[in-house]
Amino acid sequence: MDEYKRHLRRLAVHDEALLEDIAVDGGSSFTPSVQHVVARALAAGATRDEVVASLEAVTPVTGAARVVQCAPKVALALGYDVDAALERRDP
């Protein structure tokens, strides 16, 4: 069976082991993945505003906590260090 099919089945049945693996392993590989996806979106013609709008659009599905966690990583992929801006209190 293809790997993606196996993962989809495990996700569909709320496989706790897979979800835990994603939570643990996702922490180390998540930032490069975001950078890759954002770079591909921009290369395909998406604007920075559209990338951020996509992040906002998934909030009802993923939950606000996940979007808050992702926002700084997406910002870095767009070349904006939101954490540094917050420390400086940029407008």
Beta strands, then each sheet from edge to edge (+ up, - down):
end
